[in-house]
């Protein structure tokens, strides 16, 4: 499921698949907690696009902490550059651009005081706001009331916003809520210096004063930092030199993380199969004493290894995954998944062989009884 709502619900409740992952893309928790938790219970993993979002979800849904994995949205810088070949600007004045949905949490109204300050400073500029949304009428009124019609232009929604971004001298992002900040990363990939209001995602990849400027969540802070970068040529040049999309968001890096997550899920599923097979093994010496365990369980060959009966069963037992993870972190033990899975595969093969032999034995006995009954009937007929 790509995000909470109909996509993840369809994947969770209607789709049959070996592995299911849901993605979290929100900078704040704004969904029904019970419904979301129920959906997550049917997923193998919960991918979040930033570490700060993962921390937020762990506080709200601690029971799913072990399912969470941080996988950011990928960004193909080369593909974006190919879409930004021609400038939409005809003159040589200063062009500032902001891109996003015109929604309350994006706080595009904070652009107005900054634009007024630039006008008062005598700057010859146009501030382009690319996007549509429910706040458009409010912004139109603010622009008109401030007499900024020739300086702040609502460009509307653009199928291709990248030329507006690439050929601007400054990108400004006033949003208070960003899980990752993909638009900011796109601007950085195009080499445009950025002034960005602090939120979860951008604070992870922008080094303030080096690869961009971060502002507090207020119109005053945004205005001050826009004036700062435009008035300080050395600062502007330094940020220009360091503005690029960080490597961890490249398609190659993100796909590597996705593949790793899928492999981890596959391993956990195989461990779960092992748990089910052991529970079906009525002769297992631990069967009567198995603790209540969580959805996934691990095999371990270092615990409970006393007693002849245990040794006869290769010292294998089951215990709670959460306790194992806590213990591993506490003792800084490196958990060897490959070794664990290899032992599990061997044990599964043994149990499957035993089960097959039992079925064949039962089938032979059944056939033998049929043959005996047939001979008895034939003898009686004679």
Secondary structure as the mmCIF struct_conf table of DSSP 4:
data_model
#
loop_
_struct_conf.conf_type_id
_struct_conf.id
_struct_conf.beg_label_comp_id
_struct_conf.beg_label_asym_id
_struct_conf.beg_label_seq_id
_struct_conf.end_label_comp_id
_struct_conf.end_label_asym_id
_struct_conf.end_label_seq_id
BEND BEND1 UNK A 3 UNK A 3
TURN_TY1_P TURN_TY1_P1 UNK A 4 UNK A 5
HELX_RH_AL_P HELX_RH_AL_P1 UNK A 6 UNK A 13
TURN_TY1_P TURN_TY1_P2 UNK A 14 UNK A 14
BEND BEND2 UNK A 18 UNK A 18
STRN STRN1 UNK A 21 UNK A 24
BEND BEND3 UNK A 27 UNK A 28
BEND BEND4 UNK A 31 UNK A 31
HELX_RH_AL_P HELX_RH_AL_P2 UNK A 33 UNK A 40
TURN_TY1_P TURN_TY1_P3 UNK A 41 UNK A 42
BEND BEND5 UNK A 44 UNK A 44
STRN STRN2 UNK A 45 UNK A 48
BEND BEND6 UNK A 49 UNK A 50
HELX_RH_AL_P HELX_RH_AL_P3 UNK A 51 UNK A 60
HELX_RH_3T_P HELX_RH_3T_P1 UNK A 62 UNK A 67
STRN STRN3 UNK A 68 UNK A 70
HELX_LH_PP_P HELX_LH_PP_P1 UNK A 72 UNK A 74
HELX_RH_AL_P HELX_RH_AL_P4 UNK A 77 UNK A 82
TURN_TY1_P TURN_TY1_P4 UNK A 83 UNK A 83
BEND BEND7 UNK A 86 UNK A 86
BEND BEND8 UNK A 88 UNK A 88
BEND BEND9 UNK A 91 UNK A 91
BEND BEND10 UNK A 93 UNK A 93
STRN STRN4 UNK A 94 UNK A 99
BEND BEND11 UNK A 100 UNK A 100
HELX_RH_3T_P HELX_RH_3T_P2 UNK A 104 UNK A 106
TURN_TY1_P TURN_TY1_P5 UNK A 108 UNK A 109
HELX_RH_AL_P HELX_RH_AL_P5 UNK A 110 UNK A 120
TURN_TY1_P TURN_TY1_P6 UNK A 121 UNK A 122
STRN STRN5 UNK A 125 UNK A 130
TURN_TY1_P TURN_TY1_P7 UNK A 134 UNK A 135
HELX_RH_AL_P HELX_RH_AL_P6 UNK A 136 UNK A 145
TURN_TY1_P TURN_TY1_P8 UNK A 146 UNK A 147
TURN_TY1_P TURN_TY1_P9 UNK A 149 UNK A 151
STRN STRN6 UNK A 152 UNK A 156
BEND BEND12 UNK A 159 UNK A 159
HELX_RH_AL_P HELX_RH_AL_P7 UNK A 162 UNK A 166
TURN_TY1_P TURN_TY1_P10 UNK A 167 UNK A 167
BEND BEND13 UNK A 169 UNK A 169
STRN STRN7 UNK A 170 UNK A 173
BEND BEND14 UNK A 176 UNK A 176
BEND BEND15 UNK A 179 UNK A 180
HELX_RH_AL_P HELX_RH_AL_P8 UNK A 182 UNK A 189
TURN_TY1_P TURN_TY1_P11 UNK A 190 UNK A 191
STRN STRN8 UNK A 194 UNK A 197
TURN_TY1_P TURN_TY1_P12 UNK A 200 UNK A 201
HELX_RH_AL_P HELX_RH_AL_P9 UNK A 202 UNK A 205
STRN STRN9 UNK A 208 UNK A 208
TURN_TY1_P TURN_TY1_P13 UNK A 209 UNK A 211
STRN STRN10 UNK A 212 UNK A 212
STRN STRN11 UNK A 213 UNK A 215
BEND BEND16 UNK A 217 UNK A 218
HELX_RH_AL_P HELX_RH_AL_P10 UNK A 219 UNK A 231
HELX_RH_AL_P HELX_RH_AL_P11 UNK A 233 UNK A 242
BEND BEND17 UNK A 244 UNK A 244
HELX_RH_3T_P HELX_RH_3T_P3 UNK A 247 UNK A 249
BEND BEND18 UNK A 250 UNK A 250
HELX_RH_AL_P HELX_RH_AL_P12 UNK A 251 UNK A 280
TURN_TY1_P TURN_TY1_P14 UNK A 282 UNK A 283
TURN_TY1_P TURN_TY1_P15 UNK A 285 UNK A 286
HELX_RH_3T_P HELX_RH_3T_P4 UNK A 287 UNK A 289
HELX_LH_PP_P HELX_LH_PP_P2 UNK A 290 UNK A 292
BEND BEND19 UNK A 295 UNK A 296
STRN STRN12 UNK A 297 UNK A 300
BEND BEND20 UNK A 301 UNK A 304
BEND BEND21 UNK A 307 UNK A 307
HELX_RH_AL_P HELX_RH_AL_P13 UNK A 308 UNK A 312
TURN_TY1_P TURN_TY1_P16 UNK A 313 UNK A 315
STRN STRN13 UNK A 317 UNK A 320
HELX_RH_AL_P HELX_RH_AL_P14 UNK A 321 UNK A 331
TURN_TY1_P TURN_TY1_P17 UNK A 332 UNK A 332
HELX_LH_PP_P HELX_LH_PP_P3 UNK A 333 UNK A 335
HELX_RH_AL_P HELX_RH_AL_P15 UNK A 337 UNK A 381
#
